[in-house]
Amino acid sequence: MATDDPTPVMRAGDADREVVAEILRTALGEGRLDLHEVDERLARTYAARTYAELEPIVADLPGATLPWRAAPATAPATRDERPLTVSASWSSEKRTGEWRVPARIVAEPAMSDVKLDFREATVTGTRIDLEVRGGMGSVVLVLPDGWSVDTEDLKATWGTVKNRHRAPAGPGRPTIHVTGSIGMGTFKTRGALFYE
């Protein structure tokens, strides 16, 4: 029942408002909205405090995928699965080409590097949880356009974090939430054009 859904009363964050703003900019580029309508809706977007205030702003636009509405459809099926663990002891380990991305990934760069290339990967949700259990190796993510990486909860006491993908994810694009510690290595993200 709609009345049992707690989502509309939940507080929206800056990333949520940016998702709606990007949908509006796309609609402007497609000729679905004129500049005056976009300005008016953007003002409402940045003033919105809850999901309930954001949803009507794009309700009449086709293909407006809102992450807080899209995620529950996949969450029950994916959150219970075992995480993918990628460990690099004396040689680097990587996932590249076509591979299925689970909801949770554990990267263990003990003495070498873990490389995760998402350019051709299959992703079913808009949130990926990546736990880093760092040693002396590095973790490298290669990302398609529009992806976002949240490293706020990644500890880097001895290591370094180089995140080029801090901007909010594009509409329908995933966000990788990184937790754990990088140890004595480096955590870095690269776009597809910068990958070696």
N, C-alpha and C positions, 0 to 999 in steps of 0.2 A: 504494500500500500504506500502511496506517496506520503501520507502523513507519518509513516514510520521511518522515512528516510531522513537521517540527521544531516546529510550533506549540505542542503541550502543554508542552514544556519551557521555552518562552519566559517571561520574567519579566512579571508583570502589574503594571500601574500603578494609581494611584488612580482614574483615569477608568474603567478596566476593572472595578474593584470596584464603582464606583457604578452601572455598567450592570446588573450582577447584582443589586445592592441594589434598584434600581428595579423589576426584574422581580419580585422577591420582594414588594415593596409592592403591585404590581398584582395579584399572585396572592392576597394577603391580601384586597384589596378585592373580588375576584371570588369569594371563598369557597373557593378551591382549597387554601389553607393556613390553619391557625389561628394565633393569635398566638404560641403556644409554639413551633410549627414555624418561624415566621418569625424569632423571636429566635435560635433555635439556628442557623439557616442564615445569618443576618446575622453572627453571631459567626465562623462558618467563612469567610464572605466576606471580612471585614476582616482575617482572619489569613492569607488565601491569598497565596502568593508567586508562583505560576505559573498559566498558563491551565489546566493539568491539574487543579489544585485547585479552580478556579472552575467548570469545566464541569459536574461531577456535581451541583453545588448546585442547578442549574435544569434538569437533564436530563429530569426527569419533568413539566415544565411545558410545556403547548402554546404554540406561538408565541414561545418564548424565543429571540429572534434575538441572537446574540452577534457583535459587529462583527468580531472576528478570524476568525470562521468565515464570515461573510457576504461580507467584502470580496474574498477570492481569486476568487470566482465572477465578479466583474465586472472585477477589476483587469487581467487579460490583454487584455481587449477594449478597455478605456478608456484605459489609460496610454500606449498607442502613438499615440493620436489627437492631432491638432494642437490646441494650446490655443486657446481663444476669447480674442482680444485686443480689448479695448474701450478705445479712445483718445478722450480729450476734449481738443481743442486750444482752440478759441475758443468752443465751445458745449458744453453738457453732453451726455453720451451715457448711455443707460440701456438696460437689459433689463428688461422688465416683462410682465405678462400671462402667456400660455402660451409657454414657451420651454424648450428642452432644455439642461440643465446638463451640460457636459462635465466630465471629471475634473480638468482644469487650466484656469484662467482667468488672463489677464494684464490688469491694470487700469493704464492710463496716464493719470492725471489731470494733464495738462501745465499748461494754463491754466484749465481748468474742471473740472466734477465728473463722476465716474463713479458711476452709481446702479445697483445690482443688486437687483432685487425678486424674491425667491424664493417669494413666497406662492402663485403658481399654476404654478411651474416644475416640470418633470419631472426627477427625480433618480434615477439607477440605482444608485448606490453610497452608502456611508456616509462616504466621505472626499472632500473637494473641496480641491484645492490652488489657492490664490489668491496670485499674485505681484503686488505693488504696485510700480510704477515711478513714484514720485511726482515731481511738479513743484510747481506752485503751486495745484493743485486738490485736491479732497477725494474720498474714496471712501465711499459710503454703502451699507450692506447692510440690506435689509428682510427680516426672517426670520419664518417661522412658529414656533409654539410648539414647544419641545423641541429646537430646533437649538442647536448650540454653535459658538463661534468661538475659535480658539486664536491669540492674537496675540503669543505669547512670542518669536517669531522676526521680528517686524516692527520695524524700526528707526524711531525717531521723534526724530532729533536736533533738528530745527527744528519739526517738526509735532507734532500731538497725537493720542492714541489714546483713544477713548471706546467701550469694549466693554461692552455690557450683557449679553452672552451668554457669559460665562466658565464658567458651570456646565456639568458634563458633559452630553452629549447624551442625550435620552431613548432608550429602546430602539428600535433600528431607524432613529433619526433621524441625519442627517448632522452631521459636524463639518467646519468650514471651517478649514484650516490656512493661516495668512497669513504670507507671507515678503516680503522686499524692504524698501523704505523709503518712508515717506509724504511725504518731501520737506518742503515748507513748508506743506502743507495739513493736513487732518484726516481721520482714519479713524474712522468711527463705525458702530455697529450700532443698529438700531431694531426693536422688535417691531411686529407688524401693527397693533396698536391705536394706536401712537404715530406712524404714518406720516402725513405731511402730504399 
